[in-house]
Amino acid sequence: MTSTDSAQQSAATPAKAPAKDPWDLPDVSGLVVGVLGGTGPQGKGLALRFARAGQKVIIGSRAAERARAAAEEIGHGVEGADNAETARRSDVVIVAVPWDGHARTLESLRGELVGKLVVDCVNPLGFDKKGAYALKPEEGSAAEQAAALLPDSRVTAAFHHLSAVLLQDPEIDEIDTDVMVLGEDRADVEIVQALAGRIPGMRGVFAGRLRGAHQVEALVANLISVNRRYKAHAGLRVTDV
């Protein structure tokens, strides 16, 4: 091959695109965040943090009156509605309901959640005299159960390891923790990572596909043991990323 042929071949070969910076995340400030189970400790805490960060937040409950009362308590422009209206009006829907009501709630909202980005943060746990222990749903995890029940939604998993006590404390400005984010679609995962990063002190870290959600959910049982022993509100940090 002559030097001319080499030059022509090089010119015909498109330059390889540079690798995407994994921390180049989208602007999510305009998204409406809905929280199903928004009247519980975890849901109220997440609603408060997102609202303080400037997100439009709607919290849902089976009873709209209860949701509106909780929203008024939270303040910062948070609205309350029943679960169906919350799902319809939101771009991103966080599932923070108790495990024993998880399947029933999602089944009832399948239509309202079509096309929505759903973020499951439910931890299937049992408790006995030895403390907390992880349950394993038939589908593998709460997130995989959500994906099975919501085939027309974009299901991800995140926000499992956050202390409701810290989230709800208005005197705490930053939550020092990483958020493990799992999902099948990179663009959806990056939206959730970016949402986590809106809360001061938090960082969203990609942690694999939904099939790995059981380990993430189960780790909450260990954190409960840590917290009980050390009278703490432990979170997680991922090193070297």
N, C-alpha and C positions, 0 to 999 in steps of 0.2 A: 504494500500500500504506500502510495506516494504521500509526501507531506501535504499536497493539495487535497488528496482524498481524505486524509485525517482531519484537515481543517473543515472540509465540507461535512464529514460525519459529526464532528463536534458541534457544528452550527445547527445540524438537524436534531441533535439530542437536547431536549429541553432541560434547563437547569433544575436541579433538585430543590424543591422548596425547603426553606429552613424549618427545623423542628419547631413546633409551637411551644411557647413558654407555658408550662403547666400552671403558672400563677397569673396568666393573662386571662382574667375572668370577666364575664359580661357585666354590664350595668343593670342592676336589678332594682334600682331605687323606685321605679315606677310601678312595680308589680304589687297587686293586692294579695295579701297573705291572709288566708282563712285558717282558723284553728278549730278543728272538731275536738270536742272535749275541752273547750276553752274555759270552762268554769272550774276545772280541777286544778290542783297545784302546778303541775307541769305546764298545762295549757295556758293558765293565767300568767305564769312566769315568762313563757316564750312570747306571749302577746305583748306584755309590758316591754320586754327588751326590743322587739321589732318596732313597736310604736315609738319608743324613745329614740330609735335609730332613724326614724323618719318614714318607715313603711306605713302604708294604709293597712289596717288590721281589722278583721271581723272575727269575732269569736262565736262559735256555735254551741248549741245545746239542744236536747230534745224539746225543751221548753224555751220559747223565745223570751219570755219574761225573765227567766233565770239568767239567760245570756245577757240581756240588756242590763240587769242589775250588776252582774259581774263586770261588764264593760264600763259602767259608770264608776265602779270602784277602782278600776285600773286607770281610767282617764286617758290622757294623751291622744284623744280623738278615736279611741277604739270603739267600734260599734258591736252590738250584739244582735243575733238573729237565731232562728232555728237552724238545725244542721243543713236542711235542704237549701235554704236561701244562702247560707254561708258558702256552701259548695258552688252554687250557681254564680255568685258574685265574685268569686276569688280566682286569681290566676294560679296560685300555688296553695294547696290545701294540706296542712299538717294534721296528721292523725295522732291525737294524744289522748285517746279514750282508754278506759280500763281494759285489760286483756279480756276479761270475761264478756265484754260487750263489743269486742273488735269485729268479729265476723258479722254479727247482726247489724251493726251500724253501717258497715261498708256495703253489705247486700242491699240495704234500704236506700242507699245513695248512688247506686250504680249508674243510673241515668244522669243524675246531676254532675257526676264526676267524669263523664265521657270527655276525653281530650285534655283533661286537667293534669297538671303535674302534682302528683300526690307524694308527700313525704311522710313515711311511716316511722314513728319514734316509739312504738309500743314495745315493751319488754315483757314477754311471757315468763312470769315468775310464780313459784310456789313458796310457801312459808310453813315451817314447822318449828319444833323446839330447838332445832340446831341452827335456825336462821333461814335466809333466802336461798333458793336453788332455782336453776334454770329449767323451764319446761321446753319441750321440743314439739311444736305443732306437727300435724301430719304432713303439711306442705313443706316443712323444714324450718320455718321461721315465721314471725308475724308479717314481715315484709313480703315473703313469698306467698303467704296466705292472701295478703292484699292484692298482689299481682294476679293471683288465680281468680279472685272475686271481681277484679276490675280489669278485664281484658282490653278495654278500650281507653284505659287511663295510662299515664306514664308514671310508673311507680318507682320511687327511690326510697332509701332508708337513711336516716340521720337523726341527730339530737338525742341519742339514747343515754348518754353518760352525764347529763347535766343535773346539777342539784337544784331542785325546785326551791329550796330555801334561799339559795344565792340568787336565783333568777328573780324571785319576788321581793328581795330586799332593796328598797329604793335608795338606801345609803351606799350601796355597792355600785360603782361606776363601771368596772370592768370585770368580766368573767374569764378567769385565767384557765383556758382549756382549748384543746383541739376537738373538732367534731369530725368523726369518721363518717364519710358519705359513700354509699354504695348504690349502684344502679347499672342498667344495661346500656344506656345511651349517654355518650360523653357530654353532649350539650346539656342534657338535663342535670347530670351530676354537677357540671360547672355552675349552673344556675343555683343549685343548693349550696355549693361551696361559697359562692358569692354572697348568698343570703346569710350564711353563718358569719362571714367576714364583716357584715354590716354591724354586728354586735361587738362593741369594744372588748378587746382581749381574746376574742374567739378567732379561730381559723378553721376553714373547712378543708379536709384532707381526703383525697380519693382513697378508698379502702377496698376496692374490688367490686365484683358483680353481686347481684342479690343472693346468689347461692352461698355467699359468705356471711350473710346477715345473722345467722344463728349465733356464731361466735361473738359478734359484736353485741347482740342483745343479751346473751348469757353473761357477758362480762359484768353486767350491772350487779349480778348477785355477789361477785367478788368485791365490787366497790362498796356495796352495802356493808359487807364484813369489815372492810377498811374503815369506813366511817364510824361504825359502832365501836371498834377497838380504839381508834385514835380521836374520837369525838370531832370528826372532820367533815368536810363536804368535798371529797376528793374528785378530781377530774383527771384527764389524760393529756399528755403531751407526746407527740411523735418527734423523735430526734432525727437530725441529719437530713431533713427535707425542708 
